[in-house]
């Protein structure tokens, strides 16, 4: 069965399970600001970038985040792709679909341009496949190969209602800055001069962090629907369980005498 047919079946099923959420620009920005207020939860403990991404996407609860974080600290290993998939759409017993790609072009700047367009085109296609409105925001998980390290890194990729591509890297919130990586012109044109939001170049982010020059290493975008949990207050600063979770994770980290950041 073709992948787009599977996606349509999943979307149809999802409507009856939970309903498709129409993510507006305001809703996404509010989630970003809320997450930044509890930025300490996004410290990258031993390769927990995938957990940070899933927590931001609201597909795992704090208990799961804590259990997986502590387990990673003990075994010093991150999650495999199939494990990430199981948490992104845990309520749908259907194999997840990832869109994988690499870039092969003449020079780095052309590769960066084509890399951004690959992401944009894939998310626009997802919007069409799922029958979303043309101006609906799309959020999904993206894994990319890190430069200078033989590991991947997980981030949130956002297609805005204006078809702009924005990289949201939750672990960057730990320095108490909301940095969105996209077109620098968005600060005035799209973000309404919001002083809490900082815009940096997506091209610079790709150039500095993503190993696009090696066409044997692929970037992956989660093409299936991710399933949000019912608890919408996970990242609410008033949620006392966030502080408890952070403290318990730090206790384990101290007991293991390690502080390695992936």
SULSUL-V585253 format. One record per residue. N is the residue number from 1. SS is DSSP state (a for helix, b for strand, c for the rest). PHI is phi in whole degrees, -180 to 180 (* if undefined). NEAR is the number of other ideal C-beta (glycine too) atoms within 12 Angstrom. Layout:
[[N	SS	PHI	NEAR] [N	SS	PHI	NEAR]]
//
This chain:
[[1	c	*	12] [2	c	-65	10] [3	a	-62	22] [4	a	-68	21] [5	a	-69	14] [6	a	-61	22] [7	a	-62	34] [8	a	-65	23] [9	a	-63	23] [10	a	-63	34] [11	a	-64	31] [12	a	-63	19] [13	a	-65	23] [14	a	-62	26] [15	a	-57	17] [16	a	-80	13] [17	a	-76	21] [18	c	-138	21] [19	c	89	14] [20	c	-83	24] [21	c	-84	25] [22	c	-87	21] [23	b	-82	31] [24	c	-92	20] [25	a	-57	29] [26	a	-62	17] [27	a	-64	22] [28	a	-66	35] [29	a	-61	29] [30	a	-62	22] [31	a	-67	34] [32	a	-62	38] [33	a	-66	26] [34	a	-64	29] [35	a	-63	36] [36	a	-66	32] [37	a	-71	22] [38	c	-121	34] [39	a	-60	30] [40	a	-62	26] [41	a	-69	40] [42	a	-96	42] [43	c	-58	33] [44	c	-85	36] [45	c	-86	40] [46	c	52	30] [47	c	84	34] [48	c	-90	39] [49	a	-61	40] [50	a	-65	47] [51	a	-66	43] [52	a	-60	42] [53	a	-63	45] [54	a	-69	43] [55	a	-67	44] [56	a	-64	41] [57	c	-76	41] [58	c	65	36] [59	c	-105	38] [60	c	-132	38] [61	c	-94	27] [62	a	-65	31] [63	a	-63	20] [64	a	-65	25] [65	a	-58	42] [66	a	-65	31] [67	a	-61	21] [68	a	-70	34] [69	a	-61	39] [70	a	-65	26] [71	a	-64	24] [72	a	-65	32] [73	a	-62	34] [74	a	-78	18] [75	a	-94	15] [76	c	55	18] [77	c	-151	19] [78	c	-86	32] [79	c	-87	34] [80	c	-78	18] [81	a	-59	25] [82	a	-67	15] [83	a	-72	24] [84	a	-60	36] [85	a	-57	30] [86	a	-64	27] [87	a	-89	35] [88	a	-74	44] [89	c	-136	36] [90	c	-64	25] [91	c	-90	22] [92	c	-110	28] [93	c	-84	13] [94	c	-133	27] [95	c	-58	19] [96	c	-76	32] [97	c	-118	34] [98	b	-117	29] [99	b	-96	29] [100	b	-112	24] [101	b	-156	27] [102	c	-136	23] [103	c	-119	32] [104	c	-132	19] [105	c	-143	18] [106	c	-74	11] [107	c	-141	14] [108	a	-64	22] [109	a	-66	18] [110	a	-65	17] [111	a	-65	27] [112	a	-64	27] [113	a	-59	22] [114	a	-69	25] [115	a	-62	39] [116	a	-63	35] [117	a	-68	20] [118	a	-59	32] [119	a	-65	40] [120	a	-59	28] [121	a	-63	20] [122	a	-68	33] [123	a	-71	36] [124	a	-62	27] [125	a	-63	24] [126	a	-61	35] [127	a	-59	31] [128	a	-70	20] [129	a	-61	27] [130	c	-85	32] [131	c	74	20] [132	c	-74	28] [133	c	-66	15] [134	c	-62	16] [135	c	-105	18] [136	c	-86	28] [137	b	-74	37] [138	b	-122	44] [139	b	-117	43] [140	b	-154	43] [141	b	-90	48] [142	b	-136	48] [143	b	-110	37] [144	b	-133	39] [145	b	-78	30] [146	b	-76	28] [147	c	-69	21] [148	c	66	14] [149	c	-140	18] [150	c	-88	13] [151	c	-139	27] [152	b	-105	32] [153	b	-136	39] [154	b	-108	44] [155	b	-139	44] [156	b	-99	46] [157	b	-109	45] [158	b	-124	42] [159	b	-97	37] [160	c	-79	35] [161	c	-68	26] [162	c	-102	22] [163	c	64	26] [164	c	-83	33] [165	b	-104	41] [166	b	-128	44] [167	b	-95	42] [168	b	-110	42] [169	c	-109	42] [170	a	-55	42] [171	a	-68	34] [172	a	-70	32] [173	a	-63	36] [174	a	-63	25] [175	a	-90	17] [176	c	64	17] [177	c	-123	22] [178	b	-94	33] [179	b	-108	32] [180	b	-112	40] [181	b	-100	36] [182	b	-165	36] [183	c	-69	27] [184	c	-63	22] [185	c	-71	14] [186	a	-69	29] [187	a	-56	23] [188	a	-91	13] [189	a	-79	15] [190	c	-121	27] [191	c	-93	30] [192	c	56	15] [193	c	55	13] [194	c	-68	20] [195	c	-68	12] [196	c	-83	23] [197	b	-103	29] [198	b	-114	24] [199	b	-105	30] [200	b	-126	27] [201	b	-66	25] [202	a	-68	35] [203	a	-65	26] [204	a	-66	19] [205	a	-62	34] [206	a	-63	38] [207	a	-61	23] [208	a	-84	22] [209	a	-115	32] [210	b	-106	38] [211	c	-84	28] [212	c	-87	36] [213	c	-74	24] [214	c	-98	21] [215	c	-76	18] [216	c	-87	13] [217	c	-107	26] [218	c	-106	25] [219	b	-95	37] [220	b	-127	35] [221	b	-114	41] [222	b	-72	39] [223	c	-92	35] [224	c	-80	37] [225	c	-74	42] [226	c	-89	43] [227	c	-103	32] [228	c	-80	31] [229	c	-76	26] [230	c	-74	14] [231	c	-74	20] [232	c	-87	16] [233	c	-106	19] [234	c	-55	32] [235	c	-99	37] [236	c	-70	22] [237	c	-57	19] [238	c	-82	13] [239	c	-76	21] [240	a	-65	14] [241	a	-68	23] [242	a	-64	31] [243	a	-62	18] [244	a	-62	17] [245	a	-63	34] [246	a	-60	26] [247	a	-64	17] [248	a	-67	24] [249	a	-65	35] [250	a	-64	23] [251	a	-62	16] [252	a	-65	24] [253	a	-59	27] [254	a	-65	14] [255	a	-69	13] [256	a	-90	21] [257	c	53	9] [258	c	-135	18] [259	c	-150	15] [260	c	-85	19] [261	c	-108	19] [262	c	-80	28]]
//
